[in-house]
Amino acid sequence: MLEKSDSIIARLIKEEIKRERETINLIASENYVSKNVLSAVGSILTNKYAEGYPGRRYYDGCENIDEIESVAIRRALRLFKAEHANVQPHAGSQANMAVYLSVLKPGDVILGMDLASGGHLTHGTKINFSGTIFKPFYYGVNRETEQLDYDEIFEIAQRTKPRMIICGASAYPRLIDFKRFYEMAKNVGAYLCADIAHIAGLIVAGLHPSPVAYAEFVTGTTHKTLRGPRGGFILCKREFAQLIDKAVFPGIQGGPLMHVIAGKAVAFKEAMGRKFRLYQKNVVSNCSFMAKGFVEMGYRLVSGGTDNHLLLLDLRNKKITGDVAQKVLGSVGITVNKNVIPFDPLPPNIASGIRIGTAAITTRGMGKTEIKKILEFIDEALSASDKISELRHIKKRVKRFASQFPIYAE
């Protein structure tokens, strides 16, 4: 039907299906949803406006919508063992904004992880709302270990007296000690917000400590390791429930995207199964195996390794920038993203490293045998970065290889 009514969009969707099938996705913040999630997100629920919350809508005709959102909330609470959940945020950034605005005032001091050390834009970066509405201070990683130094972070917290401490990361390959963050937050009288956008799936599977017992607020996304539709969510202590709900609506959003919330509900149910937990174990195992492979080939890993689903390659010893590496690998059908490394001498638009994740390839059924092949492709491509004919040959091999694997979660 779409092909007849809008051939341009139909063609581009087909092209995207083809691209995803024929390429290797190593972007740490991406994944593939199941056919059931796709079905929910592409459903007739997109028609319905539902400003408000279950039982308290501003529009009539929400009886089915109310139940769908209620199911999503119940599943989120069960999955994360939380006291309150809001599943309406359109994205992780909106989830963070709602949390900040629920208890902070403009100009309040916040303390978050520096972007260059692995933090996120919404953790206080000055070009982001979080760094313009509030007064941001930052903590980073130790120069030698390239890991979080909790004693140093505590000293910064004592000095800056933040109203809120934000922990969690966008490009940090190690475990995060949420209990330590809780202890320092209590010591300085700050709220604690844990951003688990990247590691939500690992937490569900028991492969990463959970912040739910410690932090007043936990934010996350459903589309990374949790393997659901693109969207955000908030967990909080019961005493902050009303403040959070008001901050989301009518605070920063209008009508929730009910087709996406239905997809979240489906993904939450999928994440409760044994199959999902096995998948997460494979994600971490694959990432560890890939990290060792890179080291054996002479690549330097930021922090020396990984504990989760991602790793950071420092490419300086390979005499290539992150920007060039991203373009070269993209030209052969391997998608990664350039990424600054701690204490990076290069600006973010060039960067000295690339970030690599294993969530997406693990969803497609790839394991250690396939990772050996992927490592070979990457090393060959980066070694032949200026040899067009060799890159074309590698691209053909990547296409044949990737086309063997499905692009949806089972």
C-alpha positions, 0 to 999 in steps of 0.5 A: 500500500505504501509503495503506491501512495508514497513510493519515495518513503517506501523505497527508503524504508527498503533501503534501510532494511537492506543497509541493516541486513548487509552491514555490521552494527557496532554502535553501542547505543543501538540494537534490533527489536523483536517483531512483536515490538515492531508490531506494537510500535507500528500499530493503530495506537499512534492515532490516540491522544492521551494527555494525562495518566491512566484514569486521569486523561484530558481526552475521552476514549482512553480506556484501552490506552489506560490499560496499556500504560498501566501494564507497562508501568507494572512491568517496569516496576517488577523488572527493576524492583522499583517503587514508582515508574513513569513510562512516558518520556519520549527519550532519555534526555527528556527523562533526565530533564523531568528529573532535574526539573522535579526537584531543582531550581534554575541555577542549582548546582549539579555534579555530573560526569564530564563528557570527555570521560564518558558522560552524557550531554544531559549530565551538565554539558554547557551546550545542553539544557542541563548546563544552561539551566543549572550550574554544572560541575564535573568529575572525570576519570583517573589519568592513569587508570582511566576509571572513576576515582570515587575518593576524588569525586567525593572531594569535588562533591564536598567542594562544590556542594551540588544539589544533585549528583548524576551518575551513569555514563554514555561511554564508560566501559567499567562497572559503576559503584552506585552505592559509593555515589549514594554515600557521597550524595548523602554526605553532601546533602544531594539528590542522586540521579542514576542514568542507566540508559546504556546498562538497563539490560545488564542490570535486569540480568544481574550483570551490573549492580542496580542503583534502584535501592540507592538513588532517589531517581533512576532514568533510562532508555528502552532501546539500547541493551534493553532491546525495546523501542526508542524511548525513555523511562523514570524510576523513583522513590514513592515520595517523589512520584507526584513530582516526577509525574507532574514534571513529565506532564504537563511539565515538559511533554504533552501527549505520550506516544502510546504506540511506543509505550505499548512497545515498551510494555512488550519489551519489558515482558521480553526482558523478564524471560530466561532467554533475555538473561542469556542474551545479556550474558552473551553481550558481555561475554562477546564484548570481553572477547572482542576486547582481548582480540583488539589487545592481541592485535596491538590496539589500546583499550581505554581503561585496559578493558571492559566490564559491560557491553562496550569498549573504547579504542584509543587509536593514537598508536595506529596513527588514525583519528576517530573521525577517519576510522568511523568513515573508513569502517563505514565505507566497508559496512561496519558502523561505529561512532568516533568518540573522545577518550579521557584527556583527548588532545583532539576536539570531539568532531575529530576525536582520538577514539571510537566506541564499539558495542556488542549488543546489536551483533549479539541480537543477530546471533553472532558469537566468538567465531563471528567476532574473530571475523569482525576483528579481521575486517576492522583491522584490515580496513583501518590498515588499508584506510587510503586504499580504495580497491582493498576497501571495496573488496572488504566491503563485499566480504562484509556484505556476504558475512552480515547478510547471513544473520537476521535483523530482529530479536527472537 
